[in-house]
Amino acid sequence: MTTKPNQELRRDLRDAAAVLKWSGVDLFTFAKKLLAAGDEDGANELMKIALAFQEIEDRLEGYAEEVKAGRVTRTKE
């Protein structure tokens, strides 16, 4: 059984991953607009940031699954 603190930790990790996901989507949208406007360098920079967000999002989702499986737990201070 997952404890309430661990449930909260998992939820927080998944929420942070979701924020990164949608931020990355927004960055890709802006990158396309920059590319259409002829700013290839700016578009490439935004795409690099969006890809970094995706990598971190994947890690956070993995951590959330570790919490669910009981391999990562939150303890009281």
Wavefront OBJ file of the C-alpha trace (Angstrom):
o trace
v 0.000 0.000 0.000
v 1.249 3.452 -0.888
v 1.393 5.959 1.952
v -0.165 9.396 1.652
v 3.250 11.150 1.514
v 4.320 8.795 -1.294
v 1.059 9.381 -3.154
v 1.684 13.122 -2.881
v 5.273 12.690 -4.084
v 4.114 10.669 -7.080
v 1.428 13.222 -7.901
v 3.924 16.085 -7.623
v 6.386 14.313 -9.925
v 3.682 13.608 -12.492
v 2.408 17.212 -12.276
v 5.921 18.564 -12.844
v 6.339 16.207 -15.812
v 3.042 17.426 -17.290
v 4.083 21.068 -16.951
v 7.339 20.310 -18.761
v 5.468 18.431 -21.478
v 3.085 21.287 -22.242
v 5.851 23.870 -21.973
v 7.804 21.862 -24.525
v 4.786 21.758 -26.830
v 4.491 25.547 -26.543
v 8.198 25.970 -27.279
v 7.905 23.824 -30.408
v 4.957 25.955 -31.544
v 6.991 29.135 -31.083
v 9.984 27.501 -32.787
v 7.841 26.776 -35.859
v 6.755 30.423 -35.937
v 10.362 31.586 -35.695
v 11.352 29.195 -38.450
v 8.532 30.495 -40.668
v 9.768 34.028 -39.961
v 13.278 33.071 -41.060
v 14.899 32.894 -37.631
v 16.469 29.451 -37.898
v 18.948 30.042 -35.067
v 16.215 31.105 -32.659
v 14.037 28.173 -33.714
v 16.889 25.727 -33.161
v 17.572 27.108 -29.695
v 13.923 26.723 -28.681
v 13.861 23.175 -30.045
v 16.945 22.287 -27.998
v 15.228 23.579 -24.859
v 12.027 21.693 -25.703
v 13.999 18.459 -26.184
v 15.727 18.986 -22.838
v 12.294 19.438 -21.234
v 11.187 16.147 -22.803
v 14.202 14.299 -21.382
v 13.540 15.659 -17.902
v 9.818 14.889 -18.252
v 10.686 11.264 -19.033
v 12.949 11.073 -15.969
v 10.255 12.511 -13.696
v 7.707 10.017 -15.032
v 10.218 7.253 -14.314
v 10.699 8.508 -10.760
v 6.919 8.592 -10.309
v 6.757 4.938 -11.373
v 9.537 4.098 -8.891
v 7.456 5.720 -6.143
v 4.437 3.684 -7.238
v 6.506 0.479 -7.163
v 7.854 1.319 -3.693
v 11.483 1.704 -4.787
v 11.437 5.418 -3.841
v 9.720 6.600 -0.678
v 9.189 9.824 1.187
v 10.097 9.771 4.859
v 9.291 12.176 7.647
v 11.907 14.789 8.449
l 1 2 3 4 5 6 7 8 9 10 11 12 13 14 15 16 17 18 19 20 21 22 23 24 25 26 27 28 29 30 31 32 33 34 35 36 37 38 39 40 41 42 43 44 45 46 47 48 49 50 51 52 53 54 55 56 57 58 59 60 61 62 63 64 65 66 67 68 69 70 71 72 73 74 75 76 77
